[in-house]
Amino acid sequence: MIKNVTVFLMVYWVWAISLEAQVQFTQRLEVETQWADDEFIVIPRNEGMVAFRFVSEKPFSRRNVFQYVVSDFQLHADGSPHQFSLNENYELLGFDLDDQFLYVLFHKGSQYSPERSIFEINLKTKEVVELSLSTILNMDLQDFLVFNKKAVFMGNYEYRPVIQVLDIVTTEVATVPGVFEKDAKILQMRKDPELNVFDVLMSRRDFYKKKIVSILTYDTNGNKLREVKIEDVDDPSMEIVEGLLTSSYNYKQALIGPFGLRKKEAYQGLYFTRINEFGEYENKFYSVSDFDNFYNYLPDKMRERRMKVLERNMERGKNTPIRNVVVTREVNAIDGYYLVYNDHFVSSSSRYIPRDGMYASNFYRMNPMMGNFGSLYNPLWMDPRFRNTQVTNQYKYLSAQFILLDDEGRIVWDNSLNLDNSSKNEPMKFGEMSYDGTNLFYMYLDGLQLMLSQIRNGEVIIENEPFELELLNERERIGDTKEKSLQLTWWHDNYYLLSGKQKIRYQDDTGKEKTRDVNFFTKIKVDDFI
C-alpha cells in the first residue's frame, strides 16, 4: 500500500512539474504609468510589436499626447515610450501597420466631425507626418487599411457601401467600381501587399431576395481585376451566412464560414469554397454529422444523448441543425491545409446581429493580428445603429471548434474544447491559437488566470489548465492587476503576448517597501506537454 502511494506521488509530481514547465514567462517590458491612464493598444508586427495610447500632459486635462512603444521580439524597446503632442482635439477612428509605418486615423474635433486626418509614424526614424483627408468622402467609415503607401477606406455613403483608395504620396483618390449598390453588404476586406491588391468579400440580394456572395479583387489604383460570384448552394432554402477569405497560396484561395437557412437564425453547418487562379470555384458543405467530435465539449451523458439524436436524424435523412450561433473566427492556411477555428455561443438576444455583415458584430476586426482590445470599443467597428444607444447583450460561450481541412476540403480531423459557458458583453473572438502543423495551443484569459488547452494531431491532450500570472524578478510581487486592462494575443511561433496594467511591490535600496504602477508587456512561451 505504501509503495503504491509512493509511486502515485512520484507520477503526480512529474506530471505537475511537466505541466508547470508548459507555460513560461520569458521576457517582460514595463512602462511606468498612472492607474487611471488609458491602456495601450497592442499590435504585433513582423519585427516585434508596437503599442500606443493617449495620455494627458497635465492631471485632469484632455488626453492630448500620443504615446507609443516599439520593441523587438525580445521586448527590447529603443528608448520607448516615444510621444508627440496633439494640438487639436483628436478622436481615434482607426489604425493599421504598413511595413515600418504606423498609420493612425483621426476625427478632428469629435467622431462626428467631417474633418479627418492620418498620422504617418515612421517607427524607425520616429518622424511624424500629418495628412489631411479633405478629398475623401464623408462616409460612415467601417474599415481602414494601408499597404504600399496606399490607404483604403471602406464605409457607407447614402446607405450604400463605398470604397476609396488614397495615394499617400500624391494624395490622388480613386473610387472603386462594383460595390456602390443597393442592399449590398461588405463582409470582409483583406490586403495582399506582396501582390499589391486587395480583396473585397461582398453580399447582396437579387430581386427574389436570393443572397449572392461575390469576391472582388482590386489593384491599388482602384481597378477591378477579378470578380467571382458564389451562387451554387445545393439547397435553395440555404444561404451563406458569413465567411473568411484566406490569402493566396499557389494563386489559389479558400472561403470558409457557416451557412444556414435563408433569412432565419438557424445554422446548418460549414461551407468550404476553393477558388483557383482562373476564378473557378468548387463548394463543399459540412453538417454536424461530418464532424466526429462536434459534441466533445459536452459532459458524457449529454454528449451521448446528442449523438443518439444525430444518428436518428441521419437514419431519417434529416439534417441536424446547429443550436445557437457558430462564427468562423480564424482560418490558418499552412502548406495547402486549412485550420479553421469557430466559436460556438449563445446570445441573450433573439436576433443577436444582422445576418448580412461581419462588421456589425466586430468579428472581422477582432482577429489575431489586431488583438481583442480588452474593454476598448472603437466606433469604427460598431454597428452605427448602436453607437448612441444603451444596448446590453450577454454572450455565453459554449465551445471552441477546430477543423483541419486538406486542399481538397477533406476533413483531416476535428475537435471541440469546452468554454464552460463563459460570458462576455461583446461577441468577440474568445481565445488565441497557435499551430505548427502538429500541436495546436489554445489560450484565453479567465479573470486573472491564463487557461491553456492543447490538441495534438486532433487529440485533446490537456483542456483548460489554469496558470497564474507571474513576474520575472523573484524579488518583486504583484500587488494588483487591473483585470479589464488585460489583452492576450498570439505573437509568433509558440509565443503569446500578454499586456495590461499592474501594481508592483518591491523593496528599494534601503529595504523600504514601495509600489509602482506599470503597463506591462510579457512574452509567454507554450511547450508541448509530454
C-alpha positions, 0 to 999 in steps of 0.5 A: 500500500505504501509503495503504491502511494509512493509511486502515485506521488512520484507520477503526480509530481512529474506530471505537475512539474511537466505541466508547470514547465508548459507555460513560461514567462520569458521576457517582460517590458514595463512602462511606468504609468498612472492607474487611471491612464488609458491602456495601450493598444497592442499590435504585433508586427513582423519585427516585434510589436508596437503599442500606443495610447493617449495620455494627458500632459497635465492631471485632469486635462484632455488626453492630448499626447500620443504615446507609443512603444516599439520593441523587438521580439525580445521586448527590447524597446529603443528608448520607448515610450516615444510621444508627440503632442496633439494640438487639436482635439483628436478622436481615434477612428482607426489604425493599421501597420504598413511595413515600418509605418504606423498609420493612425486615423483621426476625427478632428474635433469629435467622431462626428466631425467631417474633418479627418486626418492620418498620422504617418509614424515612421517607427524607425526614424520616429518622424511624424507626418500629418495628412489631411483627408479633405478629398475623401468622402464623408462616409460612415467609415467601417474599415481602414487599411494601408499597404504600399503607401496606399490607404483604403477606406471602406464605409457607407455613403447614402446607405450604400457601401463605398470604397476609396483608395488614397495615394499617400504620396500624391494624395490622388483618390480613386473610387472603386467600381462594383460595390456602390449598390443597393442592399449590398453588404461588405463582409470582409476586406483583406490586403495582399501587399506582396501582390499589391491588391486587395480583396473585397468579400461582398453580399447582396440580394437579387430581386427574389431576395436570393443572397449572392456572395461575390469576391472582388479583387482590386489593384491599388489604383482602384481597378477591378481585376477579378470578380467571382460570384458564389451562387451554387448552394445545393439547397435553395432554402440555404444561404451563406451566412458569413465567411473568411477569405484566406490569402493566396497560396499557389494563386489559389484561395479558400472561403470558409464560414457557416451557412444556414437557412435563408433569412432565419437564425438557424445554422446548418453547418460549414461551407468550404469554397476553393477558388483557383487562379482562373476564378473557378470555384468548387463548394463543399458543405459540412453538417454536424454529422461530418464532424466526429467530435462536434459534441466533445465539449459536452459532459458524457451523458449529454454528449451521448444523448446528442449523438443518439439524436444525430444518428436518428436524424441521419437514419431519417435523412434529416439534417441536424441543425446547429443550436445557437450561433457558430462564427468562423473566427480564424482560418490558418492556411499552412502548406495547402491545409486549412485550420479553421477555428469557430466559436460556438455561443449563445446570445441573450438576444433573439436576433443577436446581429444582422445576418448580412455583415461581419462588421456589425458584430466586430468579428472581422476586426477582432482577429489575431493580428489586431488583438481583442482590445480588452474593454476598448470599443472603437466606433469604427467597428460598431454597428452605427445603429448602436453607437448612441444607444444603451444596448446590453447583450450577454454572450455565453460561450459554449465551445471552441471548434477546430477543423483541419481541412486538406486542399481538397476540403477533406476533413483531416480531423476535428475537435471541440474544447469546452468554454464552460459557458463563459460570458462576455458583453461583446461577441468577440473572438474568445481565445488565441491559437497557435499551430505548427502543423502538429500541436495546436495551443489554445489560450484565453484569459479567465479573470486573472488566470491564463487557461491553456488547452492543447490538441495534438494531431486532433487529440485533446491532450490537456483542456483548460489548465489554469496558470497564474500570472507571474513576474520575472524578478523573484524579488518583486510581487504583484500587488494588483492587476487591473483585470479589464486592462488585460489583452492576450494575443498570439505573437509568433511561433509558440509565443503569446503576448500578454499586456495590461496594467499592474501594481508592483511591490518591491523593496528599494535600496534601503529595504523600504517597501514601495509600489509602482504602477506599470503597463506591462508587456510579457512574452509567454512561451507554450511547450508541448506537454509530454 
